[in-house]
Amino acid sequence: MNSIFRRLAGWLVLLLAFIAPSAAMAQAGTGGGNPLVDALSWMQSILLGPIATSLAVMAVAGVGFMMLTGRMNWRYGGTVIVGVFIIFGAPRLVNSIAAF
């Protein structure tokens, strides 16, 4: 189990190595904005971008397959799937809460 986490961490570092420079260059042209807002916008673009979406689809498919074959605890699998829905539904959740 520990080697799975190491392998996943390695892929995540490799993914961020390709995403971070291009996102940093895209944010460089904003010209004097709030650094906190710029950092949060960069984080949102990473979490909700097309690469993250494809990785989340593969993760949910893998978890679903493992749950169907009985190799994963249903509670853990459900937690992963609900977490993905919360991450991608976060902007809509915040907008609905802010509307009150």
N, CA, C and O atoms as CSV, one atom per row, in Angstrom:
chain,resi,resn,atom,element,x,y,z
A,1,MET,N,N,0.832,-1.191,0.000
A,1,MET,CA,C,0.000,0.000,0.000
A,1,MET,C,C,0.876,1.255,0.000
A,1,MET,O,O,0.526,2.260,-0.619
A,2,ASN,N,N,1.999,1.195,0.686
A,2,ASN,CA,C,2.883,2.354,0.773
A,2,ASN,C,C,3.494,2.679,-0.591
A,2,ASN,O,O,3.696,3.849,-0.913
A,3,SER,N,N,3.792,1.644,-1.402
A,3,SER,CA,C,4.376,1.910,-2.719
A,3,SER,C,C,3.352,2.550,-3.648
A,3,SER,O,O,3.725,3.297,-4.552
A,4,ILE,N,N,2.067,2.270,-3.438
A,4,ILE,CA,C,1.031,2.907,-4.252
A,4,ILE,C,C,1.022,4.407,-3.991
A,4,ILE,O,O,0.929,5.203,-4.925
A,5,PHE,N,N,1.119,4.796,-2.711
A,5,PHE,CA,C,1.140,6.213,-2.373
A,5,PHE,C,C,2.394,6.890,-2.902
A,5,PHE,O,O,2.331,8.036,-3.348
A,6,ARG,N,N,3.515,6.216,-2.863
A,6,ARG,CA,C,4.744,6.780,-3.418
A,6,ARG,C,C,4.624,6.984,-4.920
A,6,ARG,O,O,5.036,8.017,-5.449
A,7,ARG,N,N,4.062,6.002,-5.601
A,7,ARG,CA,C,3.893,6.097,-7.039
A,7,ARG,C,C,2.921,7.233,-7.383
A,7,ARG,O,O,3.161,7.996,-8.318
A,8,LEU,N,N,1.827,7.339,-6.625
A,8,LEU,CA,C,0.860,8.407,-6.852
A,8,LEU,C,C,1.489,9.775,-6.595
A,8,LEU,O,O,1.248,10.718,-7.349
A,9,ALA,N,N,2.283,9.890,-5.547
A,9,ALA,CA,C,2.964,11.152,-5.251
A,9,ALA,C,C,3.956,11.509,-6.362
A,9,ALA,O,O,4.085,12.677,-6.727
A,10,GLY,N,N,4.645,10.517,-6.892
A,10,GLY,CA,C,5.569,10.763,-7.998
A,10,GLY,C,C,4.864,11.288,-9.233
A,10,GLY,O,O,5.346,12.216,-9.884
A,11,TRP,N,N,3.712,10.690,-9.561
A,11,TRP,CA,C,2.937,11.165,-10.710
A,11,TRP,C,C,2.405,12.567,-10.473
A,11,TRP,O,O,2.357,13.380,-11.396
A,12,LEU,N,N,2.003,12.856,-9.238
A,12,LEU,CA,C,1.498,14.187,-8.923
A,12,LEU,C,C,2.586,15.245,-9.064
A,12,LEU,O,O,2.336,16.327,-9.595
A,13,VAL,N,N,3.790,14.937,-8.593
A,13,VAL,CA,C,4.909,15.878,-8.726
A,13,VAL,C,C,5.252,16.088,-10.196
A,13,VAL,O,O,5.526,17.211,-10.618
A,14,LEU,N,N,5.236,15.006,-10.975
A,14,LEU,CA,C,5.512,15.123,-12.405
A,14,LEU,C,C,4.449,15.963,-13.101
A,14,LEU,O,O,4.768,16.782,-13.962
A,15,LEU,N,N,3.188,15.762,-12.729
A,15,LEU,CA,C,2.101,16.532,-13.312
A,15,LEU,C,C,2.233,18.012,-12.973
A,15,LEU,O,O,2.072,18.865,-13.845
A,16,LEU,N,N,2.525,18.319,-11.718
A,16,LEU,CA,C,2.667,19.717,-11.312
A,16,LEU,C,C,3.891,20.375,-11.943
A,16,LEU,O,O,3.906,21.588,-12.151
A,17,ALA,N,N,4.917,19.580,-12.249
A,17,ALA,CA,C,6.097,20.143,-12.905
A,17,ALA,C,C,5.754,20.648,-14.303
A,17,ALA,O,O,6.355,21.610,-14.781
A,18,PHE,N,N,4.788,20.003,-14.961
A,18,PHE,CA,C,4.382,20.452,-16.289
A,18,PHE,C,C,3.342,21.558,-16.223
A,18,PHE,O,O,3.306,22.421,-17.101
A,19,ILE,N,N,2.491,21.550,-15.196
A,19,ILE,CA,C,1.412,22.530,-15.110
A,19,ILE,C,C,1.904,23.859,-14.540
A,19,ILE,O,O,1.547,24.920,-15.054
A,20,ALA,N,N,2.715,23.813,-13.489
A,20,ALA,CA,C,3.084,25.025,-12.751
A,20,ALA,C,C,3.779,26.084,-13.607
A,20,ALA,O,O,3.413,27.255,-13.500
A,21,PRO,N,N,4.758,25.747,-14.450
A,21,PRO,CA,C,5.400,26.818,-15.216
A,21,PRO,C,C,4.447,27.522,-16.174
A,21,PRO,O,O,4.494,28.746,-16.300
A,22,SER,N,N,3.584,26.768,-16.852
A,22,SER,CA,C,2.674,27.418,-17.799
A,22,SER,C,C,1.640,28.259,-17.068
A,22,SER,O,O,1.266,29.327,-17.553
A,23,ALA,N,N,1.169,27.803,-15.912
A,23,ALA,CA,C,0.208,28.594,-15.143
A,23,ALA,C,C,0.871,29.840,-14.576
A,23,ALA,O,O,0.242,30.895,-14.500
A,24,ALA,N,N,2.121,29.733,-14.181
A,24,ALA,CA,C,2.829,30.893,-13.640
A,24,ALA,C,C,3.050,31.942,-14.737
A,24,ALA,O,O,2.949,33.141,-14.480
A,25,MET,N,N,3.348,31.492,-15.941
A,25,MET,CA,C,3.542,32.431,-17.036
A,25,MET,C,C,2.219,33.083,-17.436
A,25,MET,O,O,2.196,34.248,-17.833
A,26,ALA,N,N,1.125,32.341,-17.333
A,26,ALA,CA,C,-0.174,32.905,-17.677
A,26,ALA,C,C,-0.584,33.957,-16.653
A,26,ALA,O,O,-1.236,34.936,-17.014
A,27,GLN,N,N,-0.220,33.782,-15.395
A,27,GLN,CA,C,-0.572,34.734,-14.357
A,27,GLN,C,C,0.356,35.946,-14.360
A,27,GLN,O,O,0.024,36.973,-13.768
A,28,ALA,N,N,1.504,35.847,-15.012
A,28,ALA,CA,C,2.466,36.953,-14.983
A,28,ALA,C,C,1.940,38.180,-15.713
A,28,ALA,O,O,2.362,39.296,-15.409
A,29,GLY,N,N,1.036,38.005,-16.661
A,29,GLY,CA,C,0.551,39.126,-17.434
A,29,GLY,C,C,-0.626,39.858,-16.812
A,29,GLY,O,O,-1.166,40.770,-17.439
A,30,THR,N,N,-1.049,39.494,-15.593
A,30,THR,CA,C,-2.219,40.136,-15.003
A,30,THR,C,C,-1.912,41.545,-14.542
A,30,THR,O,O,-2.812,42.384,-14.522
A,31,GLY,N,N,-0.701,41.831,-14.177
A,31,GLY,CA,C,-0.281,43.191,-13.897
A,31,GLY,C,C,-0.751,43.783,-12.593
A,31,GLY,O,O,-1.716,44.547,-12.581
A,32,GLY,N,N,-0.096,43.452,-11.486
A,32,GLY,CA,C,-0.315,44.132,-10.228
A,32,GLY,C,C,-1.586,43.780,-9.484
A,32,GLY,O,O,-2.104,44.611,-8.737
A,33,GLY,N,N,-2.100,42.585,-9.662
A,33,GLY,CA,C,-3.286,42.176,-8.927
A,33,GLY,C,C,-2.943,41.779,-7.502
A,33,GLY,O,O,-1.783,41.822,-7.091
A,34,ASN,N,N,-3.942,41.402,-6.774
A,34,ASN,CA,C,-3.761,40.936,-5.414
A,34,ASN,C,C,-3.065,39.576,-5.447
A,34,ASN,O,O,-3.563,38.667,-6.110
A,35,PRO,N,N,-1.928,39.400,-4.757
A,35,PRO,CA,C,-1.207,38.130,-4.823
A,35,PRO,C,C,-2.010,36.961,-4.265
A,35,PRO,O,O,-1.892,35.840,-4.761
A,36,LEU,N,N,-2.814,37.204,-3.253
A,36,LEU,CA,C,-3.615,36.122,-2.681
A,36,LEU,C,C,-4.681,35.658,-3.672
A,36,LEU,O,O,-4.909,34.458,-3.823
A,37,VAL,N,N,-5.324,36.592,-4.337
A,37,VAL,CA,C,-6.343,36.243,-5.333
A,37,VAL,C,C,-5.702,35.530,-6.516
A,37,VAL,O,O,-6.261,34.571,-7.047
A,38,ASP,N,N,-4.525,36.001,-6.928
A,38,ASP,CA,C,-3.819,35.352,-8.027
A,38,ASP,C,C,-3.429,33.921,-7.666
A,38,ASP,O,O,-3.555,33.017,-8.492
A,39,ALA,N,N,-2.958,33.710,-6.446
A,39,ALA,CA,C,-2.579,32.365,-6.014
A,39,ALA,C,C,-3.788,31.444,-5.946
A,39,ALA,O,O,-3.711,30.284,-6.351
A,40,LEU,N,N,-4.895,31.950,-5.442
A,40,LEU,CA,C,-6.096,31.117,-5.364
A,40,LEU,C,C,-6.667,30.832,-6.752
A,40,LEU,O,O,-7.197,29.746,-6.988
A,41,SER,N,N,-6.567,31.776,-7.654
A,41,SER,CA,C,-7.014,31.541,-9.033
A,41,SER,C,C,-6.150,30.486,-9.706
A,41,SER,O,O,-6.652,29.632,-10.437
A,42,TRP,N,N,-4.853,30.551,-9.454
A,42,TRP,CA,C,-3.943,29.541,-9.999
A,42,TRP,C,C,-4.286,28.163,-9.449
A,42,TRP,O,O,-4.301,27.184,-10.195
A,43,MET,N,N,-4.561,28.081,-8.145
A,43,MET,CA,C,-4.913,26.803,-7.535
A,43,MET,C,C,-6.228,26.278,-8.106
A,43,MET,O,O,-6.369,25.078,-8.340
A,44,GLN,N,N,-7.183,27.165,-8.328
A,44,GLN,CA,C,-8.456,26.746,-8.897
A,44,GLN,C,C,-8.273,26.237,-10.324
A,44,GLN,O,O,-8.910,25.261,-10.721
A,45,SER,N,N,-7.415,26.887,-11.088
A,45,SER,CA,C,-7.188,26.425,-12.460
A,45,SER,C,C,-6.526,25.055,-12.487
A,45,SER,O,O,-6.772,24.269,-13.402
A,46,ILE,N,N,-5.694,24.761,-11.502
A,46,ILE,CA,C,-5.079,23.435,-11.426
A,46,ILE,C,C,-6.110,22.399,-11.011
A,46,ILE,O,O,-6.181,21.320,-11.600
A,47,LEU,N,N,-6.918,22.726,-9.988
A,47,LEU,CA,C,-7.876,21.755,-9.469
A,47,LEU,C,C,-9.035,21.498,-10.427
A,47,LEU,O,O,-9.612,20.411,-10.412
A,48,LEU,N,N,-9.383,22.472,-11.255
A,48,LEU,CA,C,-10.543,22.321,-12.120
A,48,LEU,C,C,-10.195,22.281,-13.603
A,48,LEU,O,O,-11.089,22.329,-14.447
A,49,GLY,N,N,-8.929,22.194,-13.925
A,49,GLY,CA,C,-8.506,22.199,-15.320
A,49,GLY,C,C,-8.774,20.879,-16.024
A,49,GLY,O,O,-9.239,19.920,-15.408
A,50,PRO,N,N,-8.479,20.836,-17.311
A,50,PRO,CA,C,-8.766,19.630,-18.091
A,50,PRO,C,C,-7.935,18.418,-17.682
A,50,PRO,O,O,-8.419,17.288,-17.749
A,51,ILE,N,N,-6.700,18.636,-17.263
A,51,ILE,CA,C,-5.875,17.509,-16.828
A,51,ILE,C,C,-6.422,16.936,-15.534
A,51,ILE,O,O,-6.499,15.718,-15.374
A,52,ALA,N,N,-6.804,17.808,-14.611
A,52,ALA,CA,C,-7.374,17.323,-13.351
A,52,ALA,C,C,-8.700,16.618,-13.588
A,52,ALA,O,O,-9.012,15.639,-12.910
A,53,THR,N,N,-9.481,17.105,-14.541
A,53,THR,CA,C,-10.760,16.466,-14.847
A,53,THR,C,C,-10.542,15.063,-15.392
A,53,THR,O,O,-11.235,14.128,-14.988
A,54,SER,N,N,-9.599,14.906,-16.293
A,54,SER,CA,C,-9.341,13.573,-16.843
A,54,SER,C,C,-8.775,12.638,-15.787
A,54,SER,O,O,-9.108,11.453,-15.771
A,55,LEU,N,N,-7.919,13.153,-14.901
A,55,LEU,CA,C,-7.407,12.312,-13.808
A,55,LEU,C,C,-8.519,11.898,-12.848
A,55,LEU,O,O,-8.534,10.767,-12.363
A,56,ALA,N,N,-9.450,12.813,-12.574
A,56,ALA,CA,C,-10.562,12.483,-11.686
A,56,ALA,C,C,-11.474,11.441,-12.313
A,56,ALA,O,O,-11.966,10.557,-11.612
A,57,VAL,N,N,-11.708,11.526,-13.611
A,57,VAL,CA,C,-12.536,10.528,-14.287
A,57,VAL,C,C,-11.872,9.164,-14.222
A,57,VAL,O,O,-12.541,8.159,-13.978
A,58,MET,N,N,-10.567,9.118,-14.435
A,58,MET,CA,C,-9.862,7.839,-14.347
A,58,MET,C,C,-9.870,7.296,-12.921
A,58,MET,O,O,-9.999,6.089,-12.718
A,59,ALA,N,N,-9.733,8.181,-11.933
A,59,ALA,CA,C,-9.751,7.743,-10.539
A,59,ALA,C,C,-11.111,7.175,-10.156
A,59,ALA,O,O,-11.186,6.129,-9.511
A,60,VAL,N,N,-12.181,7.851,-10.545
A,60,VAL,CA,C,-13.520,7.355,-10.224
A,60,VAL,C,C,-13.786,6.043,-10.942
A,60,VAL,O,O,-14.401,5.142,-10.370
A,61,ALA,N,N,-13.336,5.919,-12.180
A,61,ALA,CA,C,-13.516,4.661,-12.909
A,61,ALA,C,C,-12.743,3.529,-12.243
A,61,ALA,O,O,-13.252,2.417,-12.107
A,62,GLY,N,N,-11.508,3.818,-11.830
A,62,GLY,CA,C,-10.706,2.798,-11.153
A,62,GLY,C,C,-11.291,2.380,-9.819
A,62,GLY,O,O,-11.325,1.195,-9.490
A,63,VAL,N,N,-11.755,3.361,-9.048
A,63,VAL,CA,C,-12.366,3.060,-7.750
A,63,VAL,C,C,-13.652,2.268,-7.957
A,63,VAL,O,O,-13.913,1.306,-7.234
A,64,GLY,N,N,-14.453,2.666,-8.938
A,64,GLY,CA,C,-15.686,1.938,-9.215
A,64,GLY,C,C,-15.421,0.506,-9.630
A,64,GLY,O,O,-16.129,-0.402,-9.194
A,65,PHE,N,N,-14.420,0.284,-10.459
A,65,PHE,CA,C,-14.075,-1.072,-10.871
A,65,PHE,C,C,-13.601,-1.904,-9.687
A,65,PHE,O,O,-13.985,-3.065,-9.539
A,66,MET,N,N,-12.761,-1.301,-8.841
A,66,MET,CA,C,-12.273,-2.040,-7.666
A,66,MET,C,C,-13.397,-2.344,-6.684
A,66,MET,O,O,-13.393,-3.392,-6.039
A,67,MET,N,N,-14.363,-1.428,-6.567
A,67,MET,CA,C,-15.503,-1.683,-5.690
A,67,MET,C,C,-16.373,-2.807,-6.258
A,67,MET,O,O,-16.868,-3.642,-5.501
A,68,LEU,N,N,-16.563,-2.840,-7.567
A,68,LEU,CA,C,-17.379,-3.886,-8.176
A,68,LEU,C,C,-16.742,-5.259,-8.085
A,68,LEU,O,O,-17.446,-6.262,-7.971
A,69,THR,N,N,-15.423,-5.315,-8.133
A,69,THR,CA,C,-14.749,-6.609,-8.047
A,69,THR,C,C,-14.485,-7.039,-6.618
A,69,THR,O,O,-13.965,-8.131,-6.390
A,70,GLY,N,N,-14.835,-6.196,-5.646
A,70,GLY,CA,C,-14.691,-6.564,-4.245
A,70,GLY,C,C,-13.301,-6.377,-3.683
A,70,GLY,O,O,-12.981,-6.950,-2.642
A,71,ARG,N,N,-12.464,-5.593,-4.341
A,71,ARG,CA,C,-11.103,-5.371,-3.850
A,71,ARG,C,C,-10.952,-4.080,-3.074
A,71,ARG,O,O,-9.850,-3.747,-2.637
A,72,MET,N,N,-12.049,-3.340,-2.893
A,72,MET,CA,C,-11.974,-2.086,-2.147
A,72,MET,C,C,-13.176,-1.976,-1.230
A,72,MET,O,O,-14.283,-2.399,-1.563
A,73,ASN,N,N,-12.927,-1.401,-0.074
A,73,ASN,CA,C,-13.990,-1.149,0.880
A,73,ASN,C,C,-14.961,-0.129,0.293
A,73,ASN,O,O,-14.539,0.889,-0.256
A,74,TRP,N,N,-16.258,-0.400,0.409
A,74,TRP,CA,C,-17.271,0.481,-0.156
A,74,TRP,C,C,-17.236,1.865,0.483
A,74,TRP,O,O,-17.476,2.872,-0.183
A,75,ARG,N,N,-16.937,1.907,1.768
A,75,ARG,CA,C,-16.902,3.198,2.460
A,75,ARG,C,C,-15.767,4.073,1.933
A,75,ARG,O,O,-15.971,5.263,1.693
A,76,TYR,N,N,-14.589,3.511,1.753
A,76,TYR,CA,C,-13.452,4.264,1.223
A,76,TYR,C,C,-13.718,4.690,-0.215
A,76,TYR,O,O,-13.424,5.826,-0.588
A,77,GLY,N,N,-14.265,3.799,-1.019
A,77,GLY,CA,C,-14.585,4.134,-2.401
A,77,GLY,C,C,-15.607,5.252,-2.496
A,77,GLY,O,O,-15.483,6.148,-3.331
A,78,GLY,N,N,-16.617,5.198,-1.637
A,78,GLY,CA,C,-17.615,6.265,-1.613
A,78,GLY,C,C,-17.013,7.588,-1.189
A,78,GLY,O,O,-17.401,8.638,-1.699
A,79,THR,N,N,-16.072,7.550,-0.264
A,79,THR,CA,C,-15.395,8.759,0.183
A,79,THR,C,C,-14.610,9.406,-0.961
A,79,THR,O,O,-14.628,10.628,-1.114
A,80,VAL,N,N,-13.934,8.601,-1.750
A,80,VAL,CA,C,-13.175,9.123,-2.889
A,80,VAL,C,C,-14.117,9.768,-3.901
A,80,VAL,O,O,-13.846,10.862,-4.397
A,81,ILE,N,N,-15.209,9.098,-4.201
A,81,ILE,CA,C,-16.141,9.619,-5.202
A,81,ILE,C,C,-16.812,10.899,-4.708
A,81,ILE,O,O,-16.946,11.855,-5.473
A,82,VAL,N,N,-17.236,10.934,-3.445
A,82,VAL,CA,C,-17.844,12.148,-2.891
A,82,VAL,C,C,-16.829,13.287,-2.855
A,82,VAL,O,O,-17.190,14.440,-3.089
A,83,GLY,N,N,-15.565,12.980,-2.565
A,83,GLY,CA,C,-14.521,14.005,-2.575
A,83,GLY,C,C,-14.330,14.630,-3.941
A,83,GLY,O,O,-14.147,15.842,-4.049
A,84,VAL,N,N,-14.370,13.821,-4.985
A,84,VAL,CA,C,-14.242,14.348,-6.347
A,84,VAL,C,C,-15.427,15.245,-6.675
A,84,VAL,O,O,-15.260,16.308,-7.273
A,85,PHE,N,N,-16.623,14.818,-6.283
A,85,PHE,CA,C,-17.799,15.658,-6.543
A,85,PHE,C,C,-17.724,16.974,-5.779
A,85,PHE,O,O,-18.148,18.007,-6.298
A,86,ILE,N,N,-17.203,16.959,-4.575
A,86,ILE,CA,C,-17.078,18.205,-3.799
A,86,ILE,C,C,-16.052,19.136,-4.437
A,86,ILE,O,O,-16.275,20.344,-4.519
A,87,ILE,N,N,-14.928,18.580,-4.889
A,87,ILE,CA,C,-13.895,19.411,-5.505
A,87,ILE,C,C,-14.424,20.097,-6.758
A,87,ILE,O,O,-14.231,21.300,-6.932
A,88,PHE,N,N,-15.092,19.339,-7.637
A,88,PHE,CA,C,-15.560,19.929,-8.886
A,88,PHE,C,C,-16.857,20.714,-8.703
A,88,PHE,O,O,-17.208,21.525,-9.560
A,89,GLY,N,N,-17.564,20.490,-7.618
A,89,GLY,CA,C,-18.777,21.254,-7.354
A,89,GLY,C,C,-18.550,22.440,-6.447
A,89,GLY,O,O,-19.499,23.153,-6.120
A,90,ALA,N,N,-17.314,22.671,-6.031
A,90,ALA,CA,C,-17.007,23.742,-5.087
A,90,ALA,C,C,-17.417,25.130,-5.586
A,90,ALA,O,O,-18.008,25.882,-4.812
A,91,PRO,N,N,-17.140,25.504,-6.820
A,91,PRO,CA,C,-17.570,26.850,-7.247
A,91,PRO,C,C,-19.084,27.037,-7.170
A,91,PRO,O,O,-19.563,28.092,-6.753
A,92,ARG,N,N,-19.822,26.028,-7.566
A,92,ARG,CA,C,-21.284,26.139,-7.507
A,92,ARG,C,C,-21.774,26.162,-6.062
A,92,ARG,O,O,-22.706,26.898,-5.735
A,93,LEU,N,N,-21.150,25.357,-5.191
A,93,LEU,CA,C,-21.530,25.372,-3.777
A,93,LEU,C,C,-21.278,26.744,-3.158
A,93,LEU,O,O,-22.119,27.256,-2.419
A,94,VAL,N,N,-20.137,27.333,-3.454
A,94,VAL,CA,C,-19.814,28.649,-2.902
A,94,VAL,C,C,-20.778,29.706,-3.431
A,94,VAL,O,O,-21.214,30.576,-2.676
A,95,ASN,N,N,-21.115,29.642,-4.712
A,95,ASN,CA,C,-22.055,30.616,-5.264
A,95,ASN,C,C,-23.439,30.474,-4.644
A,95,ASN,O,O,-24.118,31.472,-4.403
A,96,SER,N,N,-23.857,29.240,-4.386
A,96,SER,CA,C,-25.170,29.055,-3.783
A,96,SER,C,C,-25.189,29.508,-2.324
A,96,SER,O,O,-26.202,30.026,-1.853
A,97,ILE,N,N,-24.092,29.321,-1.614
A,97,ILE,CA,C,-24.019,29.784,-0.222
A,97,ILE,C,C,-23.928,31.301,-0.177
A,97,ILE,O,O,-24.535,31.932,0.688
A,98,ALA,N,N,-23.176,31.893,-1.101
A,98,ALA,CA,C,-23.004,33.344,-1.118
A,98,ALA,C,C,-24.289,34.063,-1.541
A,98,ALA,O,O,-24.436,35.256,-1.276
A,99,ALA,N,N,-25.214,33.364,-2.189
A,99,ALA,CA,C,-26.452,33.976,-2.632
A,99,ALA,C,C,-27.389,34.301,-1.448
A,99,ALA,O,O,-28.279,35.142,-1.563
A,100,PHE,N,N,-27.172,33.628,-0.330
A,100,PHE,CA,C,-28.036,33.881,0.835
A,100,PHE,C,C,-27.609,35.136,1.471
A,100,PHE,O,O,-28.192,35.552,2.472
